[in-house]
């Protein structure tokens, strides 16, 4: 690898053996040197979790892609980006990419997503980042229509100056050729969640989390969920600073 090419650091939350991350690494290799540092198993829903007080194990992994160096790590997506950045890549990455996730990350899912946790960590390290999610949870789903969108947005990200505290969430529709790309806001929504209880052979109880996403404002035509349902890929800018600035201005006037 040479300093003359962009260095692209890639992770995901589906694990290094997923088809999505292999597709992303292959596309990214057309734009620069690629290093994949990804979990050795699935870490969906782990958000920005990190490993503290325990070791991380790292092993080489052969993705059988020319020009792509890859490692599998016994940790979360954020662990992978932190470890890759500080110990494995050798120089500051140009981009941090994550995905292609099997399943969308719209609305509040951005907060829960390990896919987006990886690029959030990249932004915290001062590296431009983008997370890609595909609107089909089946890990054998056909990704072919998603690949031109991924390629176009990697090229755009490489050549675009953005604020250092911004990263991007991209969602791509399944089972169709996307009609285009729409800039969107996160939908205002929540998960209606339930825990299904079962008993093991020793009469011990255990629970499985299940849920359904509810769009609290389905008539809003500016959101990720709306345009994804219309067959468009969506790109949503996300910021690190989550301060409620309007309340902050009010609080400054308070006398506590």
MIDOSE-1310 file (N, C-alpha, C; in nm, 2 decimals, decimal comma, always signed):
residues 256
xxxx	+0,08/-0,12/+0,00/+0,00/+0,00/+0,00/+0,09/+0,12/+0,00; +0,04/+0,23/-0,06/+0,12/+0,35/-0,08/+0,04/+0,47/-0,03; +0,11/+0,57/+0,02/+0,05/+0,69/+0,07/-0,01/+0,77/-0,04; +0,02/+0,74/-0,17/-0,03/+0,82/-0,28/-0,18/+0,80/-0,30
xxxx	-0,23/+0,68/-0,25/-0,37/+0,65/-0,27/-0,45/+0,68/-0,15; -0,58/+0,71/-0,16/-0,67/+0,72/-0,04/-0,67/+0,59/+0,03; -0,67/+0,60/+0,16/-0,68/+0,48/+0,25/-0,82/+0,47/+0,30; -0,89/+0,36/+0,28/-1,03/+0,34/+0,32/-1,04/+0,23/+0,42
xxxx	-1,08/+0,26/+0,54/-1,10/+0,17/+0,65/-1,25/+0,12/+0,65; -1,27/-0,01/+0,65/-1,41/-0,06/+0,64/-1,44/-0,15/+0,76; -1,56/-0,14/+0,81/-1,61/-0,24/+0,91/-1,76/-0,26/+0,88; -1,82/-0,34/+0,97/-1,96/-0,36/+0,97/-2,01/-0,42/+1,10
xxxx	-2,14/-0,45/+1,10/-2,19/-0,52/+1,23/-2,25/-0,66/+1,20; -2,24/-0,70/+1,07/-2,29/-0,84/+1,04/-2,18/-0,94/+1,05; -2,06/-0,90/+1,07/-1,94/-0,99/+1,07/-1,87/-0,99/+0,94; -1,74/-1,03/+0,95/-1,65/-1,02/+0,84/-1,69/-1,12/+0,73
xxxx	-1,76/-1,22/+0,76/-1,80/-1,32/+0,66/-1,92/-1,28/+0,58; -1,98/-1,17/+0,61/-2,11/-1,13/+0,54/-2,08/-1,10/+0,39; -2,18/-1,11/+0,31/-2,17/-1,08/+0,17/-2,16/-0,93/+0,15; -2,23/-0,86/+0,24/-2,24/-0,71/+0,22/-2,10/-0,64/+0,24
xxxx	-2,02/-0,69/+0,34/-1,89/-0,62/+0,36/-1,80/-0,66/+0,24; -1,81/-0,78/+0,19/-1,72/-0,82/+0,08/-1,75/-0,73/-0,04; -1,88/-0,71/-0,07/-1,92/-0,62/-0,18/-1,87/-0,48/-0,16; -1,88/-0,43/-0,04/-1,84/-0,29/-0,01/-1,69/-0,28/-0,03
xxxx	-1,61/-0,38/+0,02/-1,46/-0,38/+0,01/-1,42/-0,38/-0,14; -1,49/-0,46/-0,22/-1,46/-0,48/-0,36/-1,48/-0,35/-0,43; -1,59/-0,28/-0,41/-1,62/-0,15/-0,47/-1,52/-0,04/-0,42; -1,49/-0,04/-0,29/-1,40/+0,06/-0,24/-1,26/+0,04/-0,29
xxxx	-1,22/-0,08/-0,33/-1,08/-0,10/-0,38/-1,06/-0,04/-0,51; -1,17/+0,00/-0,58/-1,15/+0,08/-0,70/-1,11/+0,22/-0,68; -1,12/+0,27/-0,55/-1,10/+0,41/-0,52/-0,97/+0,43/-0,43; -0,91/+0,32/-0,38/-0,80/+0,34/-0,30/-0,75/+0,21/-0,24
xxxx	-0,66/+0,22/-0,14/-0,62/+0,11/-0,06/-0,72/+0,08/+0,04; -0,76/-0,05/+0,06/-0,86/-0,09/+0,15/-0,81/-0,18/+0,26; -0,84/-0,14/+0,38/-0,82/-0,23/+0,50/-0,95/-0,26/+0,57; -0,99/-0,38/+0,58/-1,11/-0,42/+0,64/-1,07/-0,47/+0,78
xxxx	-1,14/-0,41/+0,88/-1,12/-0,46/+1,02/-1,27/-0,48/+1,07; -1,31/-0,60/+1,09/-1,45/-0,63/+1,11/-1,47/-0,73/+1,22; -1,58/-0,74/+1,28/-1,61/-0,84/+1,39/-1,60/-0,98/+1,34; -1,57/-1,07/+1,42/-1,56/-1,21/+1,39/-1,70/-1,28/+1,39
xxxx	-1,80/-1,20/+1,43/-1,94/-1,25/+1,44/-2,03/-1,13/+1,43; -2,17/-1,15/+1,43/-2,26/-1,05/+1,42/-2,27/-0,96/+1,54; -2,27/-0,83/+1,53/-2,29/-0,73/+1,64/-2,40/-0,63/+1,61; -2,51/-0,68/+1,55/-2,62/-0,59/+1,52/-2,67/-0,53/+1,65
xxxx	-2,71/-0,40/+1,64/-2,78/-0,34/+1,75/-2,68/-0,30/+1,86; -2,55/-0,30/+1,84/-2,46/-0,27/+1,95/-2,42/-0,12/+1,95; -2,47/-0,04/+1,86/-2,46/+0,10/+1,87/-2,31/+0,14/+1,88; -2,27/+0,21/+1,99/-2,13/+0,26/+2,00/-2,06/+0,18/+2,11
xxxx	-2,10/+0,05/+2,13/-2,04/-0,02/+2,24/-1,89/-0,05/+2,21; -1,81/-0,05/+2,32/-1,67/-0,08/+2,31/-1,63/-0,18/+2,41; -1,52/-0,25/+2,39/-1,47/-0,35/+2,49/-1,37/-0,28/+2,58; -1,40/-0,29/+2,71/-1,31/-0,23/+2,82/-1,29/-0,34/+2,92
xxxx	-1,16/-0,35/+2,96/-1,13/-0,45/+3,07/-1,12/-0,59/+3,02; -1,11/-0,61/+2,89/-1,09/-0,74/+2,83/-1,01/-0,72/+2,70; -0,94/-0,83/+2,66/-0,85/-0,82/+2,54/-0,93/-0,84/+2,41; -0,88/-0,78/+2,31/-0,93/-0,80/+2,17/-0,84/-0,89/+2,10
xxxx	-0,89/-1,00/+2,04/-0,81/-1,09/+1,96/-0,83/-1,05/+1,81; -0,71/-1,05/+1,74/-0,71/-1,01/+1,60/-0,65/-1,12/+1,52; -0,71/-1,16/+1,41/-0,66/-1,26/+1,32/-0,66/-1,21/+1,18; -0,57/-1,25/+1,10/-0,58/-1,22/+0,95/-0,69/-1,30/+0,89
xxxx	-0,76/-1,23/+0,79/-0,87/-1,30/+0,73/-0,86/-1,27/+0,58; -0,87/-1,38/+0,50/-0,85/-1,37/+0,35/-0,98/-1,35/+0,29; -1,01/-1,23/+0,24/-1,14/-1,20/+0,17/-1,13/-1,24/+0,02; -1,01/-1,28/-0,02/-0,98/-1,32/-0,16/-1,02/-1,21/-0,26
xxxx	-0,98/-1,08/-0,22/-1,00/-0,97/-0,30/-0,86/-0,90/-0,32; -0,82/-0,88/-0,44/-0,70/-0,82/-0,47/-0,69/-0,68/-0,42; -0,58/-0,65/-0,35/-0,55/-0,52/-0,29/-0,62/-0,49/-0,16; -0,69/-0,59/-0,11/-0,77/-0,57/+0,02/-0,70/-0,65/+0,13
xxxx	-0,66/-0,58/+0,23/-0,61/-0,65/+0,35/-0,71/-0,65/+0,46; -0,73/-0,76/+0,53/-0,84/-0,77/+0,62/-0,81/-0,85/+0,75; -0,87/-0,80/+0,85/-0,86/-0,86/+0,99/-0,99/-0,89/+1,05; -1,00/-1,00/+1,12/-1,12/-1,02/+1,20/-1,09/-1,00/+1,35
xxxx	-1,18/-0,94/+1,42/-1,16/-0,90/+1,56/-1,27/-0,95/+1,65; -1,23/-0,99/+1,77/-1,33/-1,04/+1,87/-1,39/-0,92/+1,94; -1,45/-0,83/+1,87/-1,51/-0,71/+1,93/-1,61/-0,64/+1,84; -1,66/-0,53/+1,89/-1,77/-0,46/+1,83/-1,72/-0,38/+1,70
xxxx	-1,81/-0,33/+1,62/-1,77/-0,25/+1,51/-1,69/-0,13/+1,55; -1,73/-0,06/+1,67/-1,65/+0,05/+1,71/-1,51/+0,01/+1,76; -1,50/-0,11/+1,83/-1,37/-0,16/+1,86/-1,29/-0,18/+1,74; -1,35/-0,23/+1,63/-1,27/-0,25/+1,50/-1,22/-0,12/+1,45
xxxx	-1,30/-0,01/+1,44/-1,25/+0,11/+1,39/-1,14/+0,17/+1,48; -1,16/+0,17/+1,61/-1,06/+0,22/+1,70/-0,93/+0,14/+1,69; -0,94/+0,01/+1,69/-0,82/-0,07/+1,68/-0,75/-0,05/+1,55; -0,83/-0,05/+1,44/-0,78/-0,03/+1,31/-0,70/+0,10/+1,30
xxxx	-0,77/+0,21/+1,34/-0,71/+0,34/+1,33/-0,58/+0,35/+1,41; -0,58/+0,30/+1,54/-0,47/+0,33/+1,63/-0,36/+0,22/+1,61; -0,39/+0,10/+1,56/-0,29/-0,01/+1,57/-0,26/-0,08/+1,44; -0,35/-0,07/+1,34/-0,34/-0,16/+1,23/-0,31/-0,09/+1,09
xxxx	-0,36/+0,03/+1,07/-0,36/+0,08/+0,93/-0,23/+0,15/+0,90; -0,16/+0,21/+1,00/-0,03/+0,27/+0,97/-0,03/+0,41/+0,93; -0,15/+0,46/+0,88/-0,16/+0,61/+0,86/-0,31/+0,64/+0,87; -0,34/+0,77/+0,88/-0,47/+0,82/+0,89/-0,56/+0,78/+0,77
xxxx	-0,67/+0,71/+0,79/-0,76/+0,68/+0,68/-0,82/+0,81/+0,62; -0,85/+0,80/+0,49/-0,92/+0,90/+0,42/-1,07/+0,89/+0,44; -1,12/+0,77/+0,44/-1,26/+0,74/+0,47/-1,27/+0,63/+0,57; -1,38/+0,63/+0,64/-1,43/+0,51/+0,71/-1,57/+0,48/+0,65
xxxx	-1,58/+0,35/+0,61/-1,71/+0,30/+0,55/-1,75/+0,19/+0,63; -1,89/+0,17/+0,63/-1,94/+0,05/+0,71/-2,06/-0,01/+0,63; -2,07/-0,14/+0,64/-2,18/-0,21/+0,57/-2,12/-0,31/+0,47; -2,19/-0,34/+0,37/-2,33/-0,30/+0,34/-2,42/-0,39/+0,44
xxxx	-2,49/-0,32/+0,52/-2,57/-0,39/+0,63/-2,69/-0,46/+0,56; -2,72/-0,58/+0,61/-2,83/-0,65/+0,57/-2,95/-0,61/+0,66; -3,03/-0,52/+0,61/-3,14/-0,46/+0,69/-3,12/-0,31/+0,69; -3,23/-0,23/+0,69/-3,22/-0,09/+0,68/-3,18/-0,03/+0,82
xxxx	-3,14/+0,10/+0,81/-3,11/+0,17/+0,94/-3,17/+0,31/+0,92; -3,30/+0,32/+0,92/-3,38/+0,44/+0,91/-3,42/+0,49/+1,05; -3,45/+0,62/+1,05/-3,50/+0,69/+1,17/-3,42/+0,66/+1,30; -3,48/+0,62/+1,41/-3,41/+0,60/+1,53/-3,32/+0,48/+1,53
xxxx	-3,33/+0,39/+1,43/-3,23/+0,28/+1,42/-3,09/+0,33/+1,41; -3,07/+0,45/+1,36/-2,93/+0,51/+1,35/-2,87/+0,51/+1,49; -2,95/+0,53/+1,60/-2,89/+0,53/+1,73/-2,85/+0,39/+1,78; -2,92/+0,29/+1,74/-2,90/+0,15/+1,78/-2,79/+0,08/+1,70
xxxx	-2,78/+0,12/+1,58/-2,70/+0,05/+1,48/-2,55/+0,04/+1,50; -2,50/-0,09/+1,50/-2,36/-0,10/+1,50/-2,29/-0,06/+1,37; -2,36/-0,07/+1,26/-2,32/-0,02/+1,13/-2,28/+0,13/+1,14; -2,38/+0,21/+1,20/-2,36/+0,35/+1,21/-2,27/+0,38/+1,33
xxxx	-2,25/+0,30/+1,43/-2,16/+0,32/+1,53/-2,02/+0,33/+1,48; -1,99/+0,24/+1,38/-1,85/+0,24/+1,32/-1,82/+0,37/+1,25; -1,91/+0,43/+1,17/-1,88/+0,56/+1,11/-1,89/+0,68/+1,20; -1,97/+0,66/+1,31/-1,97/+0,77/+1,41/-1,83/+0,77/+1,48
xxxx	-1,77/+0,66/+1,50/-1,64/+0,66/+1,56/-1,54/+0,72/+1,46; -1,55/+0,69/+1,34/-1,47/+0,76/+1,24/-1,48/+0,91/+1,25; -1,60/+0,96/+1,26/-1,62/+1,10/+1,27/-1,55/+1,16/+1,40; -1,56/+1,08/+1,51/-1,50/+1,12/+1,63/-1,34/+1,13/+1,61
xxxx	-1,29/+1,05/+1,52/-1,15/+1,05/+1,50/-1,11/+1,15/+1,39; -1,21/+1,22/+1,34/-1,18/+1,32/+1,24/-1,17/+1,27/+1,09; -1,24/+1,15/+1,07/-1,24/+1,09/+0,94/-1,38/+1,09/+0,87; -1,39/+1,13/+0,75/-1,52/+1,13/+0,68/-1,57/+0,99/+0,67
xxxx	-1,70/+0,97/+0,69/-1,76/+0,84/+0,70/-1,90/+0,82/+0,64; -1,93/+0,70/+0,60/-2,06/+0,67/+0,55/-2,10/+0,53/+0,58; -2,22/+0,51/+0,63/-2,27/+0,37/+0,65/-2,37/+0,34/+0,55; -2,36/+0,22/+0,49/-2,46/+0,17/+0,39/-2,54/+0,06/+0,44
xxxx	-2,67/+0,07/+0,42/-2,77/-0,03/+0,47/-2,86/-0,07/+0,35; -2,90/-0,20/+0,34/-2,98/-0,25/+0,23/-3,11/-0,30/+0,30; -3,22/-0,26/+0,23/-3,35/-0,28/+0,29/-3,40/-0,43/+0,28; -3,32/-0,52/+0,32/-3,35/-0,66/+0,32/-3,26/-0,73/+0,42
xxxx	-3,33/-0,80/+0,51/-3,25/-0,86/+0,62/-3,19/-1,00/+0,58; -3,23/-1,05/+0,47/-3,18/-1,18/+0,42/-3,03/-1,16/+0,38; -2,94/-1,23/+0,44/-2,80/-1,22/+0,41/-2,77/-1,28/+0,27; -2,86/-1,35/+0,21/-2,84/-1,40/+0,07/-2,91/-1,31/-0,04
xxxx	-2,96/-1,20/+0,00/-3,04/-1,11/-0,09/-2,94/-1,06/-0,20; -3,00/-1,04/-0,32/-2,93/-0,99/-0,43/-2,89/-0,84/-0,41; -2,76/-0,81/-0,40/-2,72/-0,67/-0,38/-2,68/-0,60/-0,51; -2,71/-0,66/-0,62/-2,65/-0,60/-0,75/-2,70/-0,46/-0,78
xxxx	-2,83/-0,43/-0,75/-2,88/-0,30/-0,78/-2,83/-0,19/-0,68; -2,78/-0,24/-0,57/-2,72/-0,15/-0,47/-2,58/-0,10/-0,50; -2,51/-0,18/-0,58/-2,37/-0,15/-0,60/-2,34/-0,02/-0,67; -2,41/+0,02/-0,78/-2,39/+0,15/-0,84/-2,41/+0,26/-0,75
xxxx	-2,51/+0,25/-0,66/-2,53/+0,36/-0,56/-2,41/+0,37/-0,47; -2,37/+0,26/-0,42/-2,25/+0,26/-0,33/-2,13/+0,32/-0,40; -2,10/+0,28/-0,52/-1,99/+0,34/-0,59/-2,00/+0,49/-0,61; -2,12/+0,53/-0,65/-2,14/+0,68/-0,68/-2,12/+0,76/-0,55
xxxx	-2,16/+0,71/-0,44/-2,15/+0,78/-0,31/-2,01/+0,78/-0,25; -1,94/+0,67/-0,27/-1,80/+0,67/-0,23/-1,72/+0,77/-0,31; -1,74/+0,78/-0,44/-1,68/+0,88/-0,52/-1,71/+1,02/-0,47; -1,84/+1,04/-0,45/-1,88/+1,17/-0,40/-1,82/+1,21/-0,27
xxxx	-1,81/+1,11/-0,18/-1,76/+1,14/-0,04/-1,61/+1,17/-0,05; -1,54/+1,10/-0,14/-1,39/+1,13/-0,15/-1,37/+1,27/-0,20; -1,46/+1,32/-0,28/-1,43/+1,45/-0,35/-1,51/+1,57/-0,29; -1,57/+1,55/-0,17/-1,66/+1,65/-0,11/-1,60/+1,69/+0,02
xxxx	-1,59/+1,82/+0,05/-1,55/+1,87/+0,18/-1,67/+1,88/+0,27; -1,66/+1,82/+0,38/-1,77/+1,82/+0,48/-1,72/+1,86/+0,61; -1,82/+1,90/+0,70/-1,78/+1,94/+0,84/-1,73/+1,81/+0,91; -1,63/+1,83/+0,99/-1,56/+1,72/+1,06/-1,66/+1,65/+1,15
xxxx	-1,77/+1,71/+1,19/-1,85/+1,64/+1,29/-1,98/+1,58/+1,22; -1,97/+1,56/+1,09/-2,08/+1,50/+1,01/-2,04/+1,37/+0,96; -2,14/+1,27/+0,96/-2,12/+1,15/+0,89/-2,26/+1,11/+0,83; -2,26/+1,01/+0,74/-2,38/+0,99/+0,66/-2,44/+0,85/+0,67
xxxx	-2,57/+0,84/+0,67/-2,64/+0,71/+0,67/-2,71/+0,70/+0,54; -2,68/+0,59/+0,47/-2,73/+0,56/+0,34/-2,82/+0,44/+0,35; -2,94/+0,45/+0,29/-3,03/+0,33/+0,29/-3,07/+0,30/+0,14; -3,06/+0,18/+0,10/-3,09/+0,14/-0,04/-3,20/+0,04/-0,05
xxxx	-3,30/+0,07/-0,14/-3,41/-0,02/-0,15/-3,37/-0,16/-0,20; -3,45/-0,26/-0,17/-3,43/-0,40/-0,22/-3,53/-0,43/-0,33; -3,50/-0,53/-0,40/-3,59/-0,59/-0,50/-3,63/-0,49/-0,61; -3,54/-0,39/-0,64/-3,57/-0,30/-0,75/-3,44/-0,22/-0,78
xxxx	-3,44/-0,17/-0,90/-3,33/-0,07/-0,93/-3,37/+0,06/-0,87; -3,29/+0,12/-0,78/-3,32/+0,25/-0,72/-3,35/+0,36/-0,83; -3,45/+0,44/-0,80/-3,49/+0,54/-0,90/-3,40/+0,66/-0,89; -3,32/+0,67/-0,79/-3,23/+0,78/-0,77/-3,19/+0,79/-0,63
xxxx	-3,13/+0,90/-0,59/-3,08/+0,92/-0,45/-3,15/+1,05/-0,40; -3,20/+1,04/-0,28/-3,27/+1,15/-0,22/-3,20/+1,19/-0,09; -3,17/+1,32/-0,07/-3,13/+1,37/+0,06/-3,25/+1,38/+0,15; -3,23/+1,33/+0,27/-3,35/+1,31/+0,36/-3,31/+1,35/+0,50
xxxx	-3,42/+1,36/+0,58/-3,41/+1,37/+0,73/-3,44/+1,23/+0,79; -3,40/+1,21/+0,91/-3,45/+1,09/+0,98/-3,59/+1,10/+1,01; -3,67/+0,99/+0,98/-3,81/+0,99/+1,02/-3,83/+1,00/+1,17; -3,93/+1,07/+1,21/-3,97/+1,07/+1,35/-4,05/+0,94/+1,38
xxxx	-3,98/+0,85/+1,45/-4,05/+0,72/+1,47/-4,00/+0,65/+1,60; -4,05/+0,54/+1,63/-4,01/+0,46/+1,74/-4,04/+0,31/+1,72; -3,98/+0,23/+1,80/-4,01/+0,09/+1,79/-4,11/+0,04/+1,89; -4,22/-0,03/+1,84/-4,31/-0,09/+1,93/-4,25/-0,23/+1,97
xxxx	-4,20/-0,24/+2,09/-4,12/-0,36/+2,12/-4,19/-0,45/+2,22; -4,15/-0,58/+2,21/-4,21/-0,68/+2,30/-4,10/-0,78/+2,32; -4,11/-0,85/+2,44/-4,01/-0,95/+2,47/-4,09/-1,08/+2,48; -4,06/-1,18/+2,39/-4,12/-1,31/+2,39/-4,05/-1,40/+2,49
xxxx	-4,12/-1,45/+2,59/-4,06/-1,53/+2,69/-4,08/-1,68/+2,65; -3,97/-1,76/+2,68/-3,97/-1,90/+2,67/-3,90/-1,96/+2,78; -3,91/-2,09/+2,80/-3,85/-2,17/+2,91/-3,75/-2,27/+2,85; -3,63/-2,28/+2,92/-3,53/-2,38/+2,88/-3,57/-2,51/+2,94
xxxx	-3,50/-2,62/+2,91/-3,53/-2,75/+2,97/-3,52/-2,76/+3,12; -3,46/-2,66/+3,18/-3,44/-2,66/+3,33/-3,54/-2,56/+3,39; -3,65/-2,52/+3,31/-3,75/-2,43/+3,36/-3,70/-2,29/+3,39; -3,59/-2,26/+3,33/-3,54/-2,12/+3,34/-3,60/-2,03/+3,23
xxxx	-3,63/-1,91/+3,26/-3,70/-1,82/+3,16/-3,59/-1,74/+3,08; -3,62/-1,73/+2,95/-3,54/-1,64/+2,87/-3,63/-1,56/+2,78; -3,57/-1,45/+2,73/-3,66/-1,36/+2,65/-3,59/-1,32/+2,52; -3,67/-1,30/+2,42/-3,62/-1,26/+2,29/-3,69/-1,12/+2,26
xxxx	-3,61/-1,03/+2,22/-3,66/-0,90/+2,18/-3,71/-0,90/+2,04; -3,84/-0,86/+2,02/-3,90/-0,84/+1,88/-3,96/-0,70/+1,88; -3,98/-0,65/+1,76/-4,04/-0,52/+1,75/-4,08/-0,48/+1,61; -4,16/-0,38/+1,60/-4,21/-0,32/+1,48/-4,19/-0,17/+1,48
xxxx	-4,13/-0,12/+1,37/-4,11/+0,02/+1,36/-4,24/+0,10/+1,33; -4,26/+0,20/+1,40/-4,38/+0,29/+1,38/-4,33/+0,43/+1,34; -4,37/+0,47/+1,23/-4,35/+0,61/+1,18/-4,45/+0,70/+1,25; -4,40/+0,79/+1,33/-4,49/+0,88/+1,40/-4,55/+0,99/+1,31
xxxx	-4,49/+1,01/+1,20/-4,54/+1,11/+1,11/-4,53/+1,06/+0,96; -4,61/+0,97/+0,92/-4,60/+0,90/+0,79/-4,63/+0,99/+0,68; -4,69/+1,11/+0,70/-4,72/+1,20/+0,59/-4,60/+1,29/+0,55; -4,50/+1,28/+0,63/-4,38/+1,37/+0,61/-4,30/+1,31/+0,49
xxxx	-4,29/+1,40/+0,39/-4,23/+1,35/+0,26/-4,08/+1,39/+0,25; -4,02/+1,42/+0,36/-3,88/+1,45/+0,36/-3,79/+1,35/+0,43; -3,85/+1,24/+0,46/-3,78/+1,14/+0,55/-3,72/+1,02/+0,48; -3,63/+0,96/+0,55/-3,56/+0,84/+0,50/-3,67/+0,73/+0,47
xxxx	-3,76/+0,70/+0,56/-3,85/+0,60/+0,54/-3,95/+0,62/+0,42; -3,99/+0,75/+0,41/-4,08/+0,78/+0,30/-4,02/+0,75/+0,16; -3,90/+0,80/+0,14/-3,83/+0,79/+0,01/-3,78/+0,65/-0,01; -3,74/+0,58/+0,09/-3,70/+0,44/+0,07/-3,82/+0,35/+0,02
xxxx	-3,94/+0,38/+0,08/-4,06/+0,31/+0,03/-4,10/+0,34/-0,11; -4,05/+0,46/-0,16/-4,08/+0,50/-0,30/-3,98/+0,44/-0,39; -3,88/+0,37/-0,34/-3,79/+0,30/-0,43/-3,66/+0,39/-0,46; -3,64/+0,48/-0,37/-3,51/+0,57/-0,38/-3,41/+0,53/-0,28
xxxx	-3,29/+0,54/-0,31/-3,18/+0,53/-0,21/-3,18/+0,67/-0,14; -3,15/+0,67/-0,01/-3,16/+0,79/+0,07/-3,02/+0,81/+0,14; -2,99/+0,94/+0,15/-2,87/+0,98/+0,22/-2,91/+1,08/+0,33; -2,87/+1,06/+0,45/-2,91/+1,14/+0,56/-2,78/+1,18/+0,64
xxxx	-2,76/+1,32/+0,65/-2,64/+1,36/+0,73/-2,67/+1,35/+0,88; -2,58/+1,30/+0,95/-2,59/+1,29/+1,10/-2,48/+1,36/+1,16; -2,51/+1,43/+1,28/-2,40/+1,50/+1,34/-2,36/+1,44/+1,48; -2,24/+1,47/+1,52/-2,19/+1,42/+1,65/-2,25/+1,50/+1,76
xxxx	-2,26/+1,63/+1,75/-2,30/+1,72/+1,85/-2,45/+1,71/+1,87; -2,50/+1,65/+1,97/-2,64/+1,63/+1,99/-2,70/+1,72/+2,10; -2,63/+1,83/+2,12/-2,67/+1,93/+2,21/-2,81/+1,99/+2,16; -2,91/+2,00/+2,25/-3,03/+2,07/+2,22/-3,00/+2,22/+2,23
xxxx	-2,96/+2,28/+2,12/-2,90/+2,42/+2,13/-3,01/+2,52/+2,18; -3,13/+2,50/+2,14/-3,24/+2,60/+2,18/-3,26/+2,59/+2,33; -3,25/+2,47/+2,39/-3,27/+2,46/+2,53/-3,14/+2,51/+2,60; -3,03/+2,49/+2,54/-2,90/+2,54/+2,60/-2,91/+2,69/+2,61
xxxx	-2,96/+2,76/+2,51/-2,97/+2,91/+2,52/-3,06/+2,95/+2,63; -3,17/+2,87/+2,65/-3,26/+2,90/+2,76/-3,20/+2,88/+2,90; -3,12/+2,77/+2,90/-3,06/+2,73/+3,03/-2,96/+2,83/+3,08; -2,89/+2,90/+2,98/-2,79/+3,00/+3,02/-2,86/+3,12/+3,09
xxxx	-2,99/+3,14/+3,07/-3,06/+3,25/+3,13/-3,12/+3,21/+3,27; -3,11/+3,08/+3,30/-3,16/+3,03/+3,43/-3,07/+3,07/+3,55; -3,13/+3,09/+3,66/-3,05/+3,11/+3,79/-3,08/+2,99/+3,88; -2,99/+2,89/+3,88/-3,01/+2,77/+3,96/-2,97/+2,79/+4,10
